[in-house]
């Protein structure tokens, strides 16, 4: 019996442990959301597939064209098609190879390699912006959850206010309009709750899409988080890190290198390509019993760029303009990156200062005001309208508090994506 009880307790412990683990696994932390998105996001997967496809191109374009094997019948008489009738009739087998001018294949392979490296950098860039979108959406849900909790708490408080106002009205110490005013504010909160719940469902669907999951899959975030906001490094240092680590800028530089290689290749097209070949012709030795020697043929041909002004020269002009276009594009992207960093840094510092101000000053003072108003109303020293207004003001401040915290973290997500590096703190 004792052993049976121990076994039963053991299995009950396993079951309870499984329930707890299932509940914990259903909570979507920020890091787990990022991991799922990186693994399952279809847009990132297709960019990765494109990068792998482009990585297979350089060796193809850098390899000589396939040789050509030919089988020929030369000087075959059409009256009899007899290979022994004419002395020059021969059956021939040959091989030829096209050889581009020296340096052309290397330049083609070089240009394709740079483009493949740019595609790989684009995968890294997409990885960062996927993380940024996941973080933004995750923090938006976090803010909505906190706001819905505040709305729920305020509904409870307003119902208490209604009860107090109704009690005072019933004993002749209050006004009916106080009860109606509290009921109106409660209805407003219920309407706001409906809107927030709808927005929360929409935002959760967006996050599920980023994670590559069904849009109606429920999302539960952690109840508690570290509310510490780090201090950023100097903005000029953020610029320097972006110049060194931002994948988008690295991709643009690779594209410029590819454009330069294509320009060099266009200049090489002023020179001819070659074609070399050899053929062996066998003759039938049965004619008049005379043994006849076989023939060996060799050839060398080359292209002649006689349309240089309208073809090769125009190709050089085209590639030169394309190179300048990519250089201007890099400068434009660098300006955009600096703008993103400046805006993200400014938004973060503003949101962080607001968060600290609400946390240490505004909200504690507002709570004290509400408590004082409620105590004064209960002894008929404060009118009900001012009590309700003070509670609504506190409600708005609490929402702004969590909004500032979420915005600060969203700005951090934007900054890390703009810099291309997580370590941007002091």
C-alpha atoms as one frame of an Amber mdcrd trajectory, in Angstrom:
protein
   0.000   0.000   0.000   2.819   2.377   0.876   4.533   1.686  -2.460   1.280
   2.189  -4.352   0.764   5.575  -2.676   4.298   6.646  -3.596   3.758   5.669
  -7.238   0.462   7.556  -7.316   2.113  10.667  -5.857   4.917  10.402  -8.406
   2.513  10.322 -11.355   0.456  13.176  -9.924   3.658  15.220  -9.648   4.493
  14.476 -13.270   1.006  15.524 -14.384   1.121  18.772 -12.407   4.616  19.484
 -13.701   3.390  18.968 -17.246   0.507  21.373 -16.682   2.849  24.028 -15.290
   5.303  23.576 -18.148   2.481  23.820 -20.677   1.318  27.061 -19.108   4.862
  28.454 -19.100   5.449  27.412 -22.710   2.266  29.214 -23.796   3.728  32.536
 -22.644   5.373  34.290 -25.588   8.464  36.139 -24.449  10.133  38.684 -26.703
  13.159  36.477 -27.340  11.030  33.440 -28.159   8.970  35.551 -30.576  12.145
  36.673 -32.342  13.438  33.093 -32.526  10.177  31.812 -34.011  10.090  34.635
 -36.571  13.674  34.053 -37.697  12.962  30.368 -38.112   9.499  30.459 -39.700
   8.967  33.852 -41.388   8.298  33.115 -45.099   9.641  36.439 -46.408  12.987
  35.865 -44.705  13.025  32.297 -46.017  12.490  33.410 -49.610  15.296  35.970
 -49.347  17.549  33.241 -47.976  16.629  30.982 -50.899  17.374  33.808 -53.349
  20.760  34.354 -51.710  21.597  30.668 -52.027  20.535  30.714 -55.686  22.757
  33.721 -56.429  25.699  32.063 -54.674  25.570  29.365 -57.359  25.953  31.864
 -60.224  29.641  32.964 -60.058  31.153  29.591 -60.934  28.727  29.294 -63.854
  29.594  32.608 -65.498  33.304  32.197 -64.717  33.591  28.889 -66.556  34.427
  28.480 -70.243  31.517  27.762 -72.596  30.918  24.093 -73.253  33.068  22.724
 -76.128  31.317  21.701 -79.329  31.786  18.252 -80.837  30.862  17.915 -84.515
  30.378  14.998 -86.915  30.630  15.886 -90.611  30.542  14.205 -93.995  32.698
  16.211 -96.457  32.599  16.119-100.255  30.000  13.360-100.329  28.725  12.804
-103.914  24.994  13.304-104.147  24.542  10.943-107.097  25.524   7.840-105.169
  26.420   8.897-101.623  29.316   6.442-101.896  32.254   7.315 -99.656  34.631
   5.494-102.025  33.605   7.249-105.205  35.505  10.525-104.796  39.036  10.941
-103.629  38.274  13.889-101.300  35.274  12.332 -99.586  35.841  11.993 -95.842
  33.959  11.395 -92.630  35.048  13.920 -90.070  34.833  14.310 -86.290  35.867
  17.595 -84.695  35.892  19.611 -81.506  35.900  23.389 -81.023  36.120  25.690
 -78.000  35.156  29.348 -77.617  37.686  31.275 -75.523  36.777  34.784 -74.339
  39.508  37.393 -74.303  41.731  36.975 -71.222  40.192  38.593 -68.146  36.559
  38.509 -69.265  35.607  35.326 -67.428  37.286  36.510 -64.245  35.385  39.814
 -64.380  32.070  38.056 -64.970  32.695  35.776 -62.008  33.805  38.734 -59.882
  30.663  40.738 -60.661  28.421  37.748 -59.894  30.306  37.110 -56.638  29.768
  40.689 -55.500  26.059  40.424 -56.319  25.816  37.145 -54.383  27.512  38.798
 -51.389  25.069  41.707 -51.662  22.156  39.249 -51.629  23.580  37.663 -48.478
  23.832  41.098 -46.852  20.215  41.726 -47.832  19.256  38.586 -45.898  21.009
  40.018 -42.840  19.237  43.346 -43.367  15.875  41.606 -43.627  16.733  39.667
 -40.462  17.236  42.925 -38.531  14.054  44.543 -39.804  12.059  41.409 -39.114
  13.314  41.599 -35.533  12.373  45.277 -35.420   8.825  44.572 -36.649   8.420
  41.685 -34.209   9.626  43.859 -31.322   7.359  46.762 -32.298   4.312  44.529
 -32.512   5.196  42.633 -29.320   5.595  45.876 -27.333   2.341  47.212 -28.780
   0.543  44.117 -27.444   2.320  44.583 -24.115   1.046  48.168 -23.944  -2.501
  47.116 -24.871  -2.501  44.427 -22.187  -1.456  46.947 -19.548  -4.014  49.459
 -20.771  -6.802  46.874 -20.688  -5.799  46.025 -17.141  -5.969  49.722 -16.213
  -9.395  50.011 -17.850 -10.603  47.004 -15.883  -9.291  48.441 -12.608 -10.921
  51.788 -13.320 -14.224  50.103 -14.036 -14.040  48.507 -10.594 -13.270  51.897
  -9.022 -16.096  53.626 -10.873 -18.534  50.959  -9.742 -17.388  51.671  -6.206
 -17.902  55.398  -6.842 -21.395  54.642  -8.131 -22.176  52.673  -4.998 -20.897
  55.480  -2.768 -22.828  58.100  -4.748 -26.013  55.992  -4.670 -25.701  55.441
  -0.904 -25.273  59.162  -0.289 -28.182  59.951  -2.588 -30.431  57.466  -0.789
 -29.724  59.086   2.587 -30.270  62.574   1.175 -26.597  63.649   1.244 -25.867
  63.358  -2.473 -27.286  64.192  -5.881 -28.793  61.919  -8.478 -26.643  63.564
 -11.122 -23.555  62.189  -9.347 -24.823  58.664  -9.873 -25.652  59.389 -13.537
 -22.255  60.994 -14.124 -20.427  57.961 -12.735 -22.562  55.616 -14.843 -21.745
  57.680 -17.945 -18.021  57.497 -17.281 -18.339  53.754 -16.697 -20.058  53.371
 -20.074 -17.235  55.336 -21.705 -14.709  52.981 -20.177 -16.641  49.970 -21.429
 -16.646  51.467 -24.939 -12.899  52.089 -24.720 -12.387  48.528 -23.570 -14.183
  47.203 -26.656 -11.973  49.310 -28.928  -8.790  48.229 -27.155  -9.763  44.565
 -27.305 -10.384  44.863 -31.048  -7.037  46.595 -31.536  -5.371  43.918 -29.445
  -6.820  41.147 -31.636  -5.635  42.919 -34.801  -2.146  43.454 -33.408  -1.935
  39.829 -32.292  -2.871  38.757 -35.830  -0.034  40.926 -37.190   2.442  39.335
 -34.797   1.260  35.837 -35.732   1.791  36.693 -39.401   5.358  37.783 -38.654
   5.909  34.514 -36.791   4.524  32.471 -39.688   1.639  31.174 -37.558  -2.177
  31.153 -37.998  -3.528  34.647 -37.377  -6.115  33.483 -34.832  -3.579  31.761
 -32.571  -3.868  33.241 -29.056  -0.896  35.217 -27.732  -0.129  35.543 -24.035
   2.702  37.798 -22.879   4.574  37.643 -19.560   2.912  39.365 -16.620   6.087
  41.009 -15.309   9.121  42.474 -17.036  12.255  44.363 -16.148  11.296  48.039
 -16.406  14.887  49.299 -16.668  15.678  51.432 -19.711  19.385  51.535 -20.667
  21.469  54.601 -21.508  22.485  54.948 -25.144  25.970  55.650 -26.394  26.619
  58.974 -28.131  24.890  59.569 -31.452  28.185  59.998 -33.310  29.220  56.560
 -32.048  25.947  55.127 -33.339  26.827  56.561 -36.766  30.218  54.875 -36.649
  28.744  51.523 -35.667  26.182  51.750 -38.464  28.935  52.448 -40.981  30.748
  49.317 -39.799  27.833  46.940 -39.153  24.734  47.983 -41.128  24.066  45.238
 -43.663  22.207  47.555 -46.031  25.280  49.757 -46.469  27.487  46.689 -46.921
  25.105  45.400 -49.608  25.241  48.732 -51.438  29.041  48.643 -51.376  28.989
  45.141 -52.870  26.633  46.335 -55.605  29.051  49.188 -56.384  31.893  46.667
 -56.672  29.762  44.567 -59.000  28.989  47.634 -61.140  32.712  48.437 -61.325
  33.458  44.877 -62.461  30.791  45.126 -65.138  32.271  48.412 -66.319  35.698
  46.777 -66.586  34.082  43.896 -68.468  32.418  46.308 -70.897  35.846  47.817
 -71.643  37.185  44.317 -72.270  34.538  43.864 -74.974  36.638  46.082 -77.228
  38.875  43.019 -77.605  37.906  39.924 -79.624  36.840  36.502 -78.410  38.428
  33.436 -79.988  37.290  30.075 -81.235  39.777  27.235 -81.714  39.058  23.809
 -83.090  40.416  20.652 -84.682  38.858  17.958 -86.810  39.963  14.534 -87.994
  38.731  13.356 -91.405  38.885   9.686 -92.298  38.840   8.478 -95.962  37.730
   5.119 -97.255  40.822   3.206 -98.502  38.940   0.751-100.736  39.142   2.927
-103.867  41.277   1.103-106.504  43.157  -0.577-103.689  45.146   2.595-103.068
  45.755   3.510 -99.437  44.792   7.146 -98.836  45.919   9.299 -95.920  43.378
  10.775 -93.496  43.084  14.532 -93.013  43.626  16.706 -89.925  42.030  20.149
 -89.956  42.663  22.995 -87.478  40.991  26.371 -87.170  41.269  29.656 -85.312
  38.610  32.360 -85.560  37.873  35.560 -83.656  35.162  38.161 -83.351  35.769
  41.544 -84.958  34.207  44.512 -83.056  33.485  46.602 -86.159  30.357  48.182
 -84.593  32.385  49.621 -81.749  30.833  53.091 -81.728  27.225  51.871 -81.515
  27.790  48.764 -79.415  30.886  48.501 -77.211  31.214  52.253 -76.612  27.541
  52.507 -75.677  27.915  49.546 -73.313  30.758  51.358 -71.550  28.568  54.466
 -71.245  25.756  52.333 -69.829  27.962  50.636 -67.239  29.530  53.965 -66.250
  26.087  55.456 -65.587  25.051  52.363 -63.638  28.162  52.682 -61.475  27.371
  56.324 -60.724  23.768  55.383 -59.956  24.892  52.864 -57.344  27.301  55.338
 -55.768  24.513  57.907 -55.454  22.234  55.192 -54.044  24.816  54.379 -51.362
  25.072  58.040 -50.375  21.284  58.309 -50.242  21.012  55.196 -48.059  23.718
  56.486 -45.746  21.748  59.717 -45.316  18.623  57.675 -44.561  20.506  55.567
 -42.016  21.742  58.644 -40.175  18.207  60.034 -40.199  16.867  56.767 -38.762
  19.504  56.817 -36.035  18.865  60.464 -35.126  15.096  59.985 -35.041  15.316
  56.726 -33.119  17.739  58.218 -30.600  15.560  61.294 -30.112  12.388  59.220
 -29.752  14.041  56.910 -27.235  15.360  59.713 -25.033  12.012  61.505 -25.117
  10.055  58.340 -24.253  12.534  57.393 -21.528  12.301  60.848 -19.912   8.494
  60.699 -20.073   8.491  57.227 -18.515  10.683  58.369 -15.633   8.605  61.538
 -15.137   5.338  59.599 -14.982   6.852  56.956 -12.702   8.522  59.261 -10.174
   6.372  62.377 -10.300   3.073  62.596 -12.109   1.438  59.256 -11.239   2.276
  59.285  -7.498   0.937  62.839  -7.264  -2.193  61.915  -9.208  -2.827  58.924
  -6.925  -2.487  61.113  -3.865  -4.939  63.552  -5.416  -7.516  60.820  -6.054
  -7.154  59.447  -2.519  -7.562  62.950  -1.081 -10.579  63.646  -3.311 -12.242
  60.372  -2.309 -11.738  61.058   1.386 -13.100  64.576   0.953 -16.122  63.383
  -1.005 -17.065  60.856   1.668 -17.336  63.714   4.196 -19.034  66.006   1.635
 -16.077  68.404   1.306 -15.389  67.604  -2.391 -18.004  67.464  -5.126 -18.409
  64.268  -7.071 -17.477  65.796 -10.444 -13.970  66.689  -9.239 -13.542  63.201
  -7.789 -14.418  61.567 -11.104 -12.237  63.979 -13.044  -9.245  63.240 -10.826
  -9.717  59.493 -11.363  -9.987  59.971 -15.146  -6.809  62.066 -15.125  -4.999
  59.318 -13.204  -6.342  56.772 -15.685  -4.934  58.777 -18.618  -1.576  59.234
 -16.895  -1.262  55.487 -16.259  -1.947  54.769 -19.915   0.645  57.356 -20.954
   3.118  55.771 -18.529   2.903  52.373 -20.214   2.763  53.963 -23.649   6.040
  55.785 -22.946   7.659  52.532 -21.801   6.476  50.675 -24.912   7.561  53.529
 -27.198  11.010  53.591 -25.609  11.469  49.887 -26.340  10.097  50.293 -29.864
  12.612  53.096 -30.440  15.369  50.777 -29.221  14.205  48.187 -31.758  14.365
  50.812 -34.503  17.831  51.899 -33.391  19.308  48.401 -33.303  17.928  47.741
 -36.790  19.299  51.063 -38.056  22.736  50.380 -36.576  22.793  46.654 -37.340
  24.027  45.789 -33.861  22.482  45.081 -30.455  25.269  46.576 -28.324  24.347
  50.268 -28.476  24.286  50.965 -24.733  26.842  52.363 -22.357
